[in-house]
Amino acid sequence: MRKSQVVEEWREEGRAEGRAEGRLQGRIEALHEILLIVLHQRFGQVPEAVVQRVRTCMDAARLRAAVEEALDIQSPGQLQL
């Protein structure tokens, strides 16, 4: 039995979307870690509430902005996420 060309195209589109989602998830996880490292280096112990806010943020652009923001704030609680 031959596979339909349309079905094969759908499968490939699904695979491509899955790869893109995986790359985005990896980028978000890396930004979580970078942000927490910056906060830890600047302030020592980071409150658990801040850690949870960082880890639940899934917006890569917002996380990147927060990394830059973390360089200027006076305490971890000032982080806008």
PDB file with SEQRES, HELIX, SHEET and CRYST1 records, atoms N, CA, C and O in Angstrom:
SEQRES   1 A   81  MET ARG LYS SER GLN VAL VAL GLU GLU TRP ARG GLU GLU          
SEQRES   2 A   81  GLY ARG ALA GLU GLY ARG ALA GLU GLY ARG LEU GLN GLY          
SEQRES   3 A   81  ARG ILE GLU ALA LEU HIS GLU ILE LEU LEU ILE VAL LEU          
SEQRES   4 A   81  HIS GLN ARG PHE GLY GLN VAL PRO GLU ALA VAL VAL GLN          
SEQRES   5 A   81  ARG VAL ARG THR CYS MET ASP ALA ALA ARG LEU ARG ALA          
SEQRES   6 A   81  ALA VAL GLU GLU ALA LEU ASP ILE GLN SER PRO GLY GLN          
SEQRES   7 A   81  LEU GLN LEU                                                  
HELIX    1 AA1 GLN A    5  PHE A   43  1                                  39    
HELIX    2 AA2 GLU A   48  THR A   56  1                                   9    
HELIX    3 AA3 ALA A   60  ALA A   70  1                                  11    
HELIX    4 AA4 PRO A   76  GLN A   78  5                                   3    
CRYST1    1.000    1.000    1.000  90.00  90.00  90.00 P 1           1          
ATOM      1  N   MET A   1       0.843  -1.169   0.000  1.00  0.00           N  
ATOM      2  CA  MET A   1       0.000   0.000   0.000  1.00  0.00           C  
ATOM      3  C   MET A   1       0.896   1.243   0.000  1.00  0.00           C  
ATOM      4  O   MET A   1       1.865   1.311   0.756  1.00  0.00           O  
ATOM      5  N   ARG A   2       0.575   2.213  -0.839  1.00  0.00           N  
ATOM      6  CA  ARG A   2       1.347   3.461  -0.916  1.00  0.00           C  
ATOM      7  C   ARG A   2       0.755   4.484   0.030  1.00  0.00           C  
ATOM      8  O   ARG A   2      -0.463   4.596   0.166  1.00  0.00           O  
ATOM      9  N   LYS A   3       1.636   5.229   0.683  1.00  0.00           N  
ATOM     10  CA  LYS A   3       1.193   6.278   1.584  1.00  0.00           C  
ATOM     11  C   LYS A   3       0.796   7.501   0.778  1.00  0.00           C  
ATOM     12  O   LYS A   3       1.422   7.834  -0.228  1.00  0.00           O  
ATOM     13  N   SER A   4      -0.220   8.140   1.225  1.00  0.00           N  
ATOM     14  CA  SER A   4      -0.690   9.355   0.573  1.00  0.00           C  
ATOM     15  C   SER A   4       0.352  10.455   0.727  1.00  0.00           C  
ATOM     16  O   SER A   4       0.934  10.621   1.799  1.00  0.00           O  
ATOM     17  N   GLN A   5       0.582  11.195  -0.332  1.00  0.00           N  
ATOM     18  CA  GLN A   5       1.518  12.321  -0.311  1.00  0.00           C  
ATOM     19  C   GLN A   5       1.072  13.370   0.714  1.00  0.00           C  
ATOM     20  O   GLN A   5       1.896  13.966   1.406  1.00  0.00           O  
ATOM     21  N   VAL A   6      -0.231  13.580   0.796  1.00  0.00           N  
ATOM     22  CA  VAL A   6      -0.762  14.571   1.735  1.00  0.00           C  
ATOM     23  C   VAL A   6      -0.466  14.140   3.173  1.00  0.00           C  
ATOM     24  O   VAL A   6      -0.051  14.956   3.996  1.00  0.00           O  
ATOM     25  N   VAL A   7      -0.680  12.861   3.470  1.00  0.00           N  
ATOM     26  CA  VAL A   7      -0.420  12.358   4.814  1.00  0.00           C  
ATOM     27  C   VAL A   7       1.057  12.504   5.152  1.00  0.00           C  
ATOM     28  O   VAL A   7       1.400  12.900   6.266  1.00  0.00           O  
ATOM     29  N   GLU A   8       1.911  12.198   4.229  1.00  0.00           N  
ATOM     30  CA  GLU A   8       3.352  12.336   4.453  1.00  0.00           C  
ATOM     31  C   GLU A   8       3.736  13.801   4.685  1.00  0.00           C  
ATOM     32  O   GLU A   8       4.583  14.091   5.530  1.00  0.00           O  
ATOM     33  N   GLU A   9       3.125  14.714   3.948  1.00  0.00           N  
ATOM     34  CA  GLU A   9       3.398  16.139   4.149  1.00  0.00           C  
ATOM     35  C   GLU A   9       2.942  16.583   5.537  1.00  0.00           C  
ATOM     36  O   GLU A   9       3.635  17.351   6.205  1.00  0.00           O  
ATOM     37  N   TRP A  10       1.788  16.105   5.966  1.00  0.00           N  
ATOM     38  CA  TRP A  10       1.289  16.437   7.306  1.00  0.00           C  
ATOM     39  C   TRP A  10       2.240  15.923   8.380  1.00  0.00           C  
ATOM     40  O   TRP A  10       2.541  16.619   9.350  1.00  0.00           O  
ATOM     41  N   ARG A  11       2.701  14.701   8.190  1.00  0.00           N  
ATOM     42  CA  ARG A  11       3.631  14.126   9.166  1.00  0.00           C  
ATOM     43  C   ARG A  11       4.910  14.949   9.239  1.00  0.00           C  
ATOM     44  O   ARG A  11       5.405  15.231  10.330  1.00  0.00           O  
ATOM     45  N   GLU A  12       5.444  15.332   8.096  1.00  0.00           N  
ATOM     46  CA  GLU A  12       6.676  16.124   8.080  1.00  0.00           C  
ATOM     47  C   GLU A  12       6.456  17.492   8.715  1.00  0.00           C  
ATOM     48  O   GLU A  12       7.320  17.997   9.431  1.00  0.00           O  
ATOM     49  N   GLU A  13       5.302  18.087   8.450  1.00  0.00           N  
ATOM     50  CA  GLU A  13       4.989  19.368   9.094  1.00  0.00           C  
ATOM     51  C   GLU A  13       4.924  19.194  10.608  1.00  0.00           C  
ATOM     52  O   GLU A  13       5.416  20.042  11.352  1.00  0.00           O  
ATOM     53  N   GLY A  14       4.330  18.115  11.058  1.00  0.00           N  
ATOM     54  CA  GLY A  14       4.252  17.832  12.497  1.00  0.00           C  
ATOM     55  C   GLY A  14       5.626  17.643  13.101  1.00  0.00           C  
ATOM     56  O   GLY A  14       5.902  18.138  14.194  1.00  0.00           O  
ATOM     57  N   ARG A  15       6.488  16.931  12.399  1.00  0.00           N  
ATOM     58  CA  ARG A  15       7.858  16.733  12.884  1.00  0.00           C  
ATOM     59  C   ARG A  15       8.594  18.065  12.970  1.00  0.00           C  
ATOM     60  O   ARG A  15       9.282  18.335  13.954  1.00  0.00           O  
ATOM     61  N   ALA A  16       8.450  18.891  11.950  1.00  0.00           N  
ATOM     62  CA  ALA A  16       9.115  20.197  11.945  1.00  0.00           C  
ATOM     63  C   ALA A  16       8.612  21.069  13.088  1.00  0.00           C  
ATOM     64  O   ALA A  16       9.400  21.743  13.752  1.00  0.00           O  
ATOM     65  N   GLU A  17       7.303  21.057  13.319  1.00  0.00           N  
ATOM     66  CA  GLU A  17       6.739  21.829  14.434  1.00  0.00           C  
ATOM     67  C   GLU A  17       7.265  21.307  15.764  1.00  0.00           C  
ATOM     68  O   GLU A  17       7.576  22.089  16.662  1.00  0.00           O  
ATOM     69  N   GLY A  18       7.363  20.007  15.889  1.00  0.00           N  
ATOM     70  CA  GLY A  18       7.885  19.411  17.122  1.00  0.00           C  
ATOM     71  C   GLY A  18       9.329  19.803  17.371  1.00  0.00           C  
ATOM     72  O   GLY A  18       9.710  20.090  18.506  1.00  0.00           O  
ATOM     73  N   ARG A  19      10.142  19.819  16.312  1.00  0.00           N  
ATOM     74  CA  ARG A  19      11.538  20.233  16.457  1.00  0.00           C  
ATOM     75  C   ARG A  19      11.632  21.694  16.866  1.00  0.00           C  
ATOM     76  O   ARG A  19      12.443  22.046  17.722  1.00  0.00           O  
ATOM     77  N   ALA A  20      10.809  22.550  16.262  1.00  0.00           N  
ATOM     78  CA  ALA A  20      10.809  23.974  16.599  1.00  0.00           C  
ATOM     79  C   ALA A  20      10.380  24.184  18.048  1.00  0.00           C  
ATOM     80  O   ALA A  20      10.979  24.987  18.764  1.00  0.00           O  
ATOM     81  N   GLU A  21       9.352  23.469  18.479  1.00  0.00           N  
ATOM     82  CA  GLU A  21       8.897  23.579  19.866  1.00  0.00           C  
ATOM     83  C   GLU A  21       9.987  23.110  20.827  1.00  0.00           C  
ATOM     84  O   GLU A  21      10.178  23.703  21.888  1.00  0.00           O  
ATOM     85  N   GLY A  22      10.691  22.063  20.462  1.00  0.00           N  
ATOM     86  CA  GLY A  22      11.779  21.553  21.299  1.00  0.00           C  
ATOM     87  C   GLY A  22      12.913  22.563  21.424  1.00  0.00           C  
ATOM     88  O   GLY A  22      13.475  22.739  22.505  1.00  0.00           O  
ATOM     89  N   ARG A  23      13.250  23.228  20.321  1.00  0.00           N  
ATOM     90  CA  ARG A  23      14.296  24.260  20.373  1.00  0.00           C  
ATOM     91  C   ARG A  23      13.870  25.416  21.251  1.00  0.00           C  
ATOM     92  O   ARG A  23      14.667  25.930  22.036  1.00  0.00           O  
ATOM     93  N   LEU A  24      12.608  25.835  21.125  1.00  0.00           N  
ATOM     94  CA  LEU A  24      12.107  26.930  21.945  1.00  0.00           C  
ATOM     95  C   LEU A  24      12.120  26.536  23.418  1.00  0.00           C  
ATOM     96  O   LEU A  24      12.529  27.330  24.265  1.00  0.00           O  
ATOM     97  N   GLN A  25      11.684  25.336  23.729  1.00  0.00           N  
ATOM     98  CA  GLN A  25      11.690  24.869  25.116  1.00  0.00           C  
ATOM     99  C   GLN A  25      13.109  24.856  25.664  1.00  0.00           C  
ATOM    100  O   GLN A  25      13.334  25.252  26.808  1.00  0.00           O  
ATOM    101  N   GLY A  26      14.059  24.410  24.870  1.00  0.00           N  
ATOM    102  CA  GLY A  26      15.461  24.410  25.295  1.00  0.00           C  
ATOM    103  C   GLY A  26      15.974  25.817  25.553  1.00  0.00           C  
ATOM    104  O   GLY A  26      16.716  26.046  26.508  1.00  0.00           O  
ATOM    105  N   ARG A  27      15.584  26.750  24.711  1.00  0.00           N  
ATOM    106  CA  ARG A  27      15.997  28.151  24.897  1.00  0.00           C  
ATOM    107  C   ARG A  27      15.396  28.710  26.185  1.00  0.00           C  
ATOM    108  O   ARG A  27      16.084  29.392  26.946  1.00  0.00           O  
ATOM    109  N   ILE A  28      14.133  28.429  26.430  1.00  0.00           N  
ATOM    110  CA  ILE A  28      13.474  28.915  27.647  1.00  0.00           C  
ATOM    111  C   ILE A  28      14.159  28.336  28.885  1.00  0.00           C  
ATOM    112  O   ILE A  28      14.417  29.063  29.845  1.00  0.00           O  
ATOM    113  N   GLU A  29      14.452  27.045  28.872  1.00  0.00           N  
ATOM    114  CA  GLU A  29      15.128  26.428  30.016  1.00  0.00           C  
ATOM    115  C   GLU A  29      16.504  27.049  30.239  1.00  0.00           C  
ATOM    116  O   GLU A  29      16.904  27.262  31.384  1.00  0.00           O  
ATOM    117  N   ALA A  30      17.228  27.341  29.165  1.00  0.00           N  
ATOM    118  CA  ALA A  30      18.539  27.985  29.296  1.00  0.00           C  
ATOM    119  C   ALA A  30      18.394  29.382  29.887  1.00  0.00           C  
ATOM    120  O   ALA A  30      19.198  29.783  30.729  1.00  0.00           O  
ATOM    121  N   LEU A  31      17.383  30.124  29.458  1.00  0.00           N  
ATOM    122  CA  LEU A  31      17.161  31.466  30.003  1.00  0.00           C  
ATOM    123  C   LEU A  31      16.783  31.405  31.476  1.00  0.00           C  
ATOM    124  O   LEU A  31      17.199  32.266  32.252  1.00  0.00           O  
ATOM    125  N   HIS A  32      16.001  30.401  31.878  1.00  0.00           N  
ATOM    126  CA  HIS A  32      15.701  30.211  33.302  1.00  0.00           C  
ATOM    127  C   HIS A  32      17.008  30.093  34.090  1.00  0.00           C  
ATOM    128  O   HIS A  32      17.208  30.779  35.092  1.00  0.00           O  
ATOM    129  N   GLU A  33      17.882  29.222  33.622  1.00  0.00           N  
ATOM    130  CA  GLU A  33      19.136  28.984  34.330  1.00  0.00           C  
ATOM    131  C   GLU A  33      20.022  30.222  34.352  1.00  0.00           C  
ATOM    132  O   GLU A  33      20.600  30.547  35.389  1.00  0.00           O  
ATOM    133  N   ILE A  34      20.138  30.915  33.229  1.00  0.00           N  
ATOM    134  CA  ILE A  34      20.961  32.127  33.166  1.00  0.00           C  
ATOM    135  C   ILE A  34      20.439  33.171  34.137  1.00  0.00           C  
ATOM    136  O   ILE A  34      21.210  33.775  34.882  1.00  0.00           O  
ATOM    137  N   LEU A  35      19.139  33.382  34.130  1.00  0.00           N  
ATOM    138  CA  LEU A  35      18.546  34.383  35.011  1.00  0.00           C  
ATOM    139  C   LEU A  35      18.783  34.025  36.475  1.00  0.00           C  
ATOM    140  O   LEU A  35      19.133  34.897  37.271  1.00  0.00           O  
ATOM    141  N   LEU A  36      18.600  32.773  36.840  1.00  0.00           N  
ATOM    142  CA  LEU A  36      18.824  32.367  38.223  1.00  0.00           C  
ATOM    143  C   LEU A  36      20.293  32.486  38.616  1.00  0.00           C  
ATOM    144  O   LEU A  36      20.596  32.825  39.760  1.00  0.00           O  
ATOM    145  N   ILE A  37      21.200  32.216  37.700  1.00  0.00           N  
ATOM    146  CA  ILE A  37      22.628  32.379  37.974  1.00  0.00           C  
ATOM    147  C   ILE A  37      22.952  33.850  38.225  1.00  0.00           C  
ATOM    148  O   ILE A  37      23.661  34.178  39.176  1.00  0.00           O  
ATOM    149  N   VAL A  38      22.434  34.734  37.374  1.00  0.00           N  
ATOM    150  CA  VAL A  38      22.683  36.169  37.553  1.00  0.00           C  
ATOM    151  C   VAL A  38      22.138  36.631  38.903  1.00  0.00           C  
ATOM    152  O   VAL A  38      22.817  37.348  39.638  1.00  0.00           O  
ATOM    153  N   LEU A  39      20.921  36.222  39.225  1.00  0.00           N  
ATOM    154  CA  LEU A  39      20.332  36.613  40.510  1.00  0.00           C  
ATOM    155  C   LEU A  39      21.158  36.077  41.676  1.00  0.00           C  
ATOM    156  O   LEU A  39      21.398  36.790  42.650  1.00  0.00           O  
ATOM    157  N   HIS A  40      21.584  34.843  41.578  1.00  0.00           N  
ATOM    158  CA  HIS A  40      22.378  34.247  42.654  1.00  0.00           C  
ATOM    159  C   HIS A  40      23.726  34.970  42.801  1.00  0.00           C  
ATOM    160  O   HIS A  40      24.170  35.236  43.918  1.00  0.00           O  
ATOM    161  N   GLN A  41      24.360  35.279  41.694  1.00  0.00           N  
ATOM    162  CA  GLN A  41      25.647  35.969  41.754  1.00  0.00           C  
ATOM    163  C   GLN A  41      25.517  37.372  42.351  1.00  0.00           C  
ATOM    164  O   GLN A  41      26.395  37.826  43.084  1.00  0.00           O  
ATOM    165  N   ARG A  42      24.424  38.047  42.034  1.00  0.00           N  
ATOM    166  CA  ARG A  42      24.229  39.405  42.546  1.00  0.00           C  
ATOM    167  C   ARG A  42      23.755  39.437  43.983  1.00  0.00           C  
ATOM    168  O   ARG A  42      24.167  40.310  44.747  1.00  0.00           O  
ATOM    169  N   PHE A  43      22.887  38.494  44.374  1.00  0.00           N  
ATOM    170  CA  PHE A  43      22.209  38.616  45.662  1.00  0.00           C  
ATOM    171  C   PHE A  43      22.420  37.426  46.608  1.00  0.00           C  
ATOM    172  O   PHE A  43      21.914  37.442  47.731  1.00  0.00           O  
ATOM    173  N   GLY A  44      23.140  36.421  46.185  1.00  0.00           N  
ATOM    174  CA  GLY A  44      23.282  35.231  47.023  1.00  0.00           C  
ATOM    175  C   GLY A  44      22.022  34.398  46.950  1.00  0.00           C  
ATOM    176  O   GLY A  44      21.550  34.066  45.862  1.00  0.00           O  
ATOM    177  N   GLN A  45      21.479  34.062  48.097  1.00  0.00           N  
ATOM    178  CA  GLN A  45      20.267  33.239  48.146  1.00  0.00           C  
ATOM    179  C   GLN A  45      19.105  33.951  47.448  1.00  0.00           C  
ATOM    180  O   GLN A  45      18.809  35.109  47.744  1.00  0.00           O  
ATOM    181  N   VAL A  46      18.458  33.254  46.528  1.00  0.00           N  
ATOM    182  CA  VAL A  46      17.300  33.796  45.809  1.00  0.00           C  
ATOM    183  C   VAL A  46      16.044  33.211  46.458  1.00  0.00           C  
ATOM    184  O   VAL A  46      15.923  31.993  46.584  1.00  0.00           O  
ATOM    185  N   PRO A  47      15.111  34.072  46.868  1.00  0.00           N  
ATOM    186  CA  PRO A  47      13.886  33.553  47.505  1.00  0.00           C  
ATOM    187  C   PRO A  47      13.154  32.556  46.611  1.00  0.00           C  
ATOM    188  O   PRO A  47      13.108  32.716  45.391  1.00  0.00           O  
ATOM    189  N   GLU A  48      12.588  31.534  47.230  1.00  0.00           N  
ATOM    190  CA  GLU A  48      11.886  30.485  46.488  1.00  0.00           C  
ATOM    191  C   GLU A  48      10.754  31.053  45.640  1.00  0.00           C  
ATOM    192  O   GLU A  48      10.496  30.558  44.543  1.00  0.00           O  
ATOM    193  N   ALA A  49      10.076  32.086  46.136  1.00  0.00           N  
ATOM    194  CA  ALA A  49       8.988  32.690  45.352  1.00  0.00           C  
ATOM    195  C   ALA A  49       9.517  33.261  44.043  1.00  0.00           C  
ATOM    196  O   ALA A  49       8.843  33.177  43.017  1.00  0.00           O  
ATOM    197  N   VAL A  50      10.707  33.836  44.066  1.00  0.00           N  
ATOM    198  CA  VAL A  50      11.313  34.389  42.843  1.00  0.00           C  
ATOM    199  C   VAL A  50      11.731  33.249  41.927  1.00  0.00           C  
ATOM    200  O   VAL A  50      11.516  33.317  40.717  1.00  0.00           O  
ATOM    201  N   VAL A  51      12.322  32.212  42.486  1.00  0.00           N  
ATOM    202  CA  VAL A  51      12.716  31.041  41.682  1.00  0.00           C  
ATOM    203  C   VAL A  51      11.496  30.480  40.958  1.00  0.00           C  
ATOM    204  O   VAL A  51      11.574  30.159  39.772  1.00  0.00           O  
ATOM    205  N   GLN A  52      10.379  30.359  41.657  1.00  0.00           N  
ATOM    206  CA  GLN A  52       9.160  29.827  41.049  1.00  0.00           C  
ATOM    207  C   GLN A  52       8.638  30.749  39.949  1.00  0.00           C  
ATOM    208  O   GLN A  52       8.191  30.267  38.908  1.00  0.00           O  
ATOM    209  N   ARG A  53       8.688  32.067  40.162  1.00  0.00           N  
ATOM    210  CA  ARG A  53       8.257  33.004  39.110  1.00  0.00           C  
ATOM    211  C   ARG A  53       9.125  32.848  37.872  1.00  0.00           C  
ATOM    212  O   ARG A  53       8.622  32.869  36.749  1.00  0.00           O  
ATOM    213  N   VAL A  54      10.428  32.691  38.076  1.00  0.00           N  
ATOM    214  CA  VAL A  54      11.340  32.507  36.943  1.00  0.00           C  
ATOM    215  C   VAL A  54      10.998  31.209  36.217  1.00  0.00           C  
ATOM    216  O   VAL A  54      10.834  31.208  34.997  1.00  0.00           O  
ATOM    217  N   ARG A  55      10.889  30.116  36.948  1.00  0.00           N  
ATOM    218  CA  ARG A  55      10.682  28.799  36.328  1.00  0.00           C  
ATOM    219  C   ARG A  55       9.319  28.646  35.660  1.00  0.00           C  
ATOM    220  O   ARG A  55       9.167  27.810  34.769  1.00  0.00           O  
ATOM    221  N   THR A  56       8.339  29.425  36.063  1.00  0.00           N  
ATOM    222  CA  THR A  56       7.018  29.304  35.437  1.00  0.00           C  
ATOM    223  C   THR A  56       6.836  30.256  34.258  1.00  0.00           C  
ATOM    224  O   THR A  56       5.856  30.146  33.521  1.00  0.00           O  
ATOM    225  N   CYS A  57       7.754  31.172  34.076  1.00  0.00           N  
ATOM    226  CA  CYS A  57       7.673  32.076  32.920  1.00  0.00           C  
ATOM    227  C   CYS A  57       8.086  31.304  31.666  1.00  0.00           C  
ATOM    228  O   CYS A  57       9.176  30.734  31.617  1.00  0.00           O  
ATOM    229  N   MET A  58       7.228  31.286  30.670  1.00  0.00           N  
ATOM    230  CA  MET A  58       7.507  30.541  29.444  1.00  0.00           C  
ATOM    231  C   MET A  58       7.658  31.460  28.233  1.00  0.00           C  
ATOM    232  O   MET A  58       7.602  31.001  27.092  1.00  0.00           O  
ATOM    233  N   ASP A  59       7.845  32.736  28.475  1.00  0.00           N  
ATOM    234  CA  ASP A  59       7.985  33.734  27.422  1.00  0.00           C  
ATOM    235  C   ASP A  59       9.469  34.060  27.255  1.00  0.00           C  
ATOM    236  O   ASP A  59      10.051  34.751  28.092  1.00  0.00           O  
ATOM    237  N   ALA A  60      10.081  33.565  26.180  1.00  0.00           N  
ATOM    238  CA  ALA A  60      11.517  33.734  25.974  1.00  0.00           C  
ATOM    239  C   ALA A  60      11.918  35.211  25.919  1.00  0.00           C  
ATOM    240  O   ALA A  60      12.952  35.588  26.470  1.00  0.00           O  
ATOM    241  N   ALA A  61      11.126  36.032  25.275  1.00  0.00           N  
ATOM    242  CA  ALA A  61      11.459  37.457  25.175  1.00  0.00           C  
ATOM    243  C   ALA A  61      11.428  38.106  26.561  1.00  0.00           C  
ATOM    244  O   ALA A  61      12.295  38.915  26.890  1.00  0.00           O  
ATOM    245  N   ARG A  62      10.444  37.755  27.357  1.00  0.00           N  
ATOM    246  CA  ARG A  62      10.341  38.321  28.709  1.00  0.00           C  
ATOM    247  C   ARG A  62      11.492  37.849  29.582  1.00  0.00           C  
ATOM    248  O   ARG A  62      12.029  38.628  30.369  1.00  0.00           O  
ATOM    249  N   LEU A  63      11.878  36.586  29.455  1.00  0.00           N  
ATOM    250  CA  LEU A  63      13.005  36.072  30.223  1.00  0.00           C  
ATOM    251  C   LEU A  63      14.305  36.768  29.841  1.00  0.00           C  
ATOM    252  O   LEU A  63      15.121  37.090  30.705  1.00  0.00           O  
ATOM    253  N   ARG A  64      14.495  36.999  28.553  1.00  0.00           N  
ATOM    254  CA  ARG A  64      15.710  37.696  28.109  1.00  0.00           C  
ATOM    255  C   ARG A  64      15.752  39.098  28.691  1.00  0.00           C  
ATOM    256  O   ARG A  64      16.797  39.548  29.159  1.00  0.00           O  
ATOM    257  N   ALA A  65      14.615  39.792  28.666  1.00  0.00           N  
ATOM    258  CA  ALA A  65      14.536  41.136  29.235  1.00  0.00           C  
ATOM    259  C   ALA A  65      14.798  41.088  30.745  1.00  0.00           C  
ATOM    260  O   ALA A  65      15.423  41.996  31.293  1.00  0.00           O  
ATOM    261  N   ALA A  66      14.330  40.046  31.409  1.00  0.00           N  
ATOM    262  CA  ALA A  66      14.534  39.913  32.851  1.00  0.00           C  
ATOM    263  C   ALA A  66      16.008  39.697  33.191  1.00  0.00           C  
ATOM    264  O   ALA A  66      16.476  40.149  34.236  1.00  0.00           O  
ATOM    265  N   VAL A  67      16.737  39.013  32.320  1.00  0.00           N  
ATOM    266  CA  VAL A  67      18.178  38.841  32.541  1.00  0.00           C  
ATOM    267  C   VAL A  67      18.850  40.217  32.553  1.00  0.00           C  
ATOM    268  O   VAL A  67      19.663  40.506  33.430  1.00  0.00           O  
ATOM    269  N   GLU A  68      18.513  41.050  31.593  1.00  0.00           N  
ATOM    270  CA  GLU A  68      19.075  42.401  31.544  1.00  0.00           C  
ATOM    271  C   GLU A  68      18.625  43.206  32.761  1.00  0.00           C  
ATOM    272  O   GLU A  68      19.426  43.922  33.362  1.00  0.00           O  
ATOM    273  N   GLU A  69      17.356  43.092  33.126  1.00  0.00           N  
ATOM    274  CA  GLU A  69      16.809  43.800  34.275  1.00  0.00           C  
ATOM    275  C   GLU A  69      17.522  43.390  35.564  1.00  0.00           C  
ATOM    276  O   GLU A  69      17.756  44.220  36.442  1.00  0.00           O  
ATOM    277  N   ALA A  70      17.865  42.101  35.668  1.00  0.00           N  
ATOM    278  CA  ALA A  70      18.500  41.579  36.881  1.00  0.00           C  
ATOM    279  C   ALA A  70      19.843  42.254  37.154  1.00  0.00           C  
ATOM    280  O   ALA A  70      20.327  42.227  38.285  1.00  0.00           O  
ATOM    281  N   LEU A  71      20.436  42.845  36.152  1.00  0.00           N  
ATOM    282  CA  LEU A  71      21.713  43.532  36.338  1.00  0.00           C  
ATOM    283  C   LEU A  71      21.542  44.883  37.018  1.00  0.00           C  
ATOM    284  O   LEU A  71      22.512  45.441  37.530  1.00  0.00           O  
ATOM    285  N   ASP A  72      20.326  45.414  37.030  1.00  0.00           N  
ATOM    286  CA  ASP A  72      20.085  46.761  37.552  1.00  0.00           C  
ATOM    287  C   ASP A  72      19.241  46.829  38.814  1.00  0.00           C  
ATOM    288  O   ASP A  72      19.273  47.848  39.505  1.00  0.00           O  
ATOM    289  N   ILE A  73      18.494  45.794  39.140  1.00  0.00           N  
ATOM    290  CA  ILE A  73      17.599  45.856  40.291  1.00  0.00           C  
ATOM    291  C   ILE A  73      18.385  45.821  41.602  1.00  0.00           C  
ATOM    292  O   ILE A  73      19.549  45.422  41.628  1.00  0.00           O  
ATOM    293  N   GLN A  74      17.738  46.242  42.682  1.00  0.00           N  
ATOM    294  CA  GLN A  74      18.370  46.302  43.996  1.00  0.00           C  
ATOM    295  C   GLN A  74      18.106  45.073  44.858  1.00  0.00           C  
ATOM    296  O   GLN A  74      18.801  44.848  45.849  1.00  0.00           O  
ATOM    297  N   SER A  75      17.097  44.269  44.482  1.00  0.00           N  
ATOM    298  CA  SER A  75      16.796  43.031  45.205  1.00  0.00           C  
ATOM    299  C   SER A  75      16.065  42.081  44.254  1.00  0.00           C  
ATOM    300  O   SER A  75      15.422  42.533  43.306  1.00  0.00           O  
ATOM    301  N   PRO A  76      16.155  40.780  44.496  1.00  0.00           N  
ATOM    302  CA  PRO A  76      15.482  39.825  43.614  1.00  0.00           C  
ATOM    303  C   PRO A  76      13.982  40.041  43.527  1.00  0.00           C  
ATOM    304  O   PRO A  76      13.374  39.777  42.490  1.00  0.00           O  
ATOM    305  N   GLY A  77      13.380  40.521  44.612  1.00  0.00           N  
ATOM    306  CA  GLY A  77      11.931  40.751  44.619  1.00  0.00           C  
ATOM    307  C   GLY A  77      11.476  41.821  43.662  1.00  0.00           C  
ATOM    308  O   GLY A  77      10.289  41.892  43.343  1.00  0.00           O  
ATOM    309  N   GLN A  78      12.390  42.663  43.188  1.00  0.00           N  
ATOM    310  CA  GLN A  78      12.030  43.723  42.231  1.00  0.00           C  
ATOM    311  C   GLN A  78      11.916  43.198  40.802  1.00  0.00           C  
ATOM    312  O   GLN A  78      11.448  43.916  39.919  1.00  0.00           O  
ATOM    313  N   LEU A  79      12.329  41.979  40.569  1.00  0.00           N  
ATOM    314  CA  LEU A  79      12.282  41.415  39.215  1.00  0.00           C  
ATOM    315  C   LEU A  79      10.867  41.384  38.699  1.00  0.00           C  
ATOM    316  O   LEU A  79       9.982  40.838  39.357  1.00  0.00           O  
ATOM    317  N   GLN A  80      10.634  41.956  37.537  1.00  0.00           N  
ATOM    318  CA  GLN A  80       9.294  42.033  36.942  1.00  0.00           C  
ATOM    319  C   GLN A  80       9.085  40.857  35.998  1.00  0.00           C  
ATOM    320  O   GLN A  80       9.521  40.879  34.847  1.00  0.00           O  
ATOM    321  N   LEU A  81       8.415  39.840  36.504  1.00  0.00           N  
ATOM    322  CA  LEU A  81       8.061  38.687  35.660  1.00  0.00           C  
ATOM    323  C   LEU A  81       6.588  38.429  35.780  1.00  0.00           C  
ATOM    324  O   LEU A  81       6.070  37.504  35.154  1.00  0.00           O  
TER     325      LEU A  81                                                      
END                                                                             
